[in-house]
């Protein structure tokens, strides 16, 4: 049986205002035992799922508690605060804060 140390992280930078950003960082390190590559792959995928689930929960909780507004960043570099989902966006707009 083989052992591996798996480390994965997600870092999300949220621009909250000019010259101000909030970093959300989730880091997971696990040691796994595996007998073949397929088993190693399955265990690694489970760690990835845990990381993503933890990130989503943490990110949403932070935005709610700190009342962070979502921002839309366009390819031109302009930042526009998102007021509601019905606002018409330019085709070049990218929702940097969407994790869905």
Buried (B, 14 or more C-beta within 10 A) or exposed (E): EEEEEBEBEBEBEBBBEEEEEBEBEBEBEBEBEBEEEEBBEEBBEEBBEBBBEBBBEBBEEBBEEEEBEBBBBBEEEEEEEBEEEEEEEEEEBEEBBEEE
